[in-house]
Amino acid sequence: MNNLKTPVYVIDEKKLIENCRILKDVQERSDAKILLAQKAFSAYSTYPVIAEYLAGTTSSGLFEAKLACEEFYTKEQRKHLEASNITSSTKLPEIHVFEPAFGDEEMKEICDIADHLVFNSINQLEHHRAVWEKAVNEKGSNDEPKVRNGFSVGIRVNPEFSTQDDHEIYDPCAPGSRLGIRVCDLGDKLPDGVEGLHFHTLCEQGFEPLKETFEAFEKAFGKYLPGKNNDSHLKWINLGGGHHITKPDYDREGLIELVKYIRNTYGLQVYLEPGEAIALDAGYVITTVMDIVTTEKYPVLILDTSAACHMPDVLEMPYRPPLRDGGEPGAKKYTYRLSSRTCLAGDVIGDYSFDNEIKIGDRLCFEDMAIYSMVKNNTFNGMPLPDIAVLHEDSSTEVVKKFGYDDFKCRL
Ligand SMILES: Cc1ncc(COP(=O)(O)O)c(C=O)c1O
């Protein structure tokens, strides 16, 4: 990695595969289907690797859905597609789409691409009914598909059960939330054609909050579920993302038991759509120290990367990214403030200490930088975007994307 031009995002393929193996094991032992939430990680050069392990993708709208449709295949599936050799027995990765509102001009194309479509309100479901009902007829159901994996429509519900204290902006159950239909806004029966329920309420959480949320969901929405309701047409439930399944301390056995309980009690196919868990700790930002400025506090390292431009969640969430060989301020001999060359005074990544004095030209490595980084970066101040490289399993590195002036200009 020492030869890569900085700043650069480096995706660690080995770690990505380790995460995917854990998720595949959960899939196989629970019979859940696990989807990559592309909003967290869409570096599609790695999709053929991820597609070997997961059941498909979920998308936040048309563009992510198109990306999945073009890129999320194993090498084998790609061969079949290129040879137009898709038969009903060729299983392709599933494409799910949820967005709070879909434009009229997008709906037909989304229905063509998607296997599952989730609406955020009854207004939206009814507004687009003619288009999605046509797709159901043409593409067939998930059980008896005529095109790809067939087509199924669901709605997102709000279990009104908050489990997060720290990050209200990431809490879809916070008071006044626009995300998901509350039970009081649903009638006695689900609208015709709805085959699935979706909720997403967690953020970087363990199993216990999911269990509690499911219990709250079951209490509020149980009347719509098969088993308790013989008229129910529900076929699936999607438990959203925010599950830190690949963290060593995650209670995966608990999750497997919950999925089995849902399937055994209600006969529903369970979906999980984590983003973070898939590429957790599977990427770095490598940066070079461009200058060192003395202040009345710690000396400030001016880096060629930026929190505001290249890792916006550091400021938005906020959080302190792990830095290789870096300690808490004061823990090691030399402490510095790590900052950027943008004009934003608050563009500070954090204060870190080192065993050795840092010099201009040194390279530093921020860790856990694959998720919500590349998908959220920007060119504020005309900052160059970091290239994207992959550190392959055999330790070779490959630069898969280079960015320059045109990428700044073409957006303006
Ligand atoms: C509907 C939905 N699904 C899945 C995810 C992925 O969540 P995470 O990356 O935290 O696992 C999100 C994140 O915001 C989401 O809004």
The ligand as a Gaussian input file, in Angstrom:
#p B3LYP/6-31G(d) Opt

LIG

0 1
 C      -34.061000       1.099000       5.256000
 C      -32.630000       0.827000       5.616000
 N      -32.160000      -0.424000       5.471000
 C      -30.876000      -0.735000       5.772000
 C      -30.000000       0.218000       6.246000
 C      -28.583000      -0.174000       6.549000
 O      -28.228000       0.080000       7.855000
 P      -26.777000      -0.269000       8.433000
 O      -25.765000       0.177000       7.434000
 O      -26.706000       0.535000       9.681000
 O      -26.739000      -1.731000       8.660000
 C      -30.453000       1.544000       6.427000
 C      -29.562000       2.599000       6.941000
 O      -29.884000       3.730000       7.095000
 C      -31.815000       1.855000       6.092000
 O      -32.281000       3.111000       6.216000

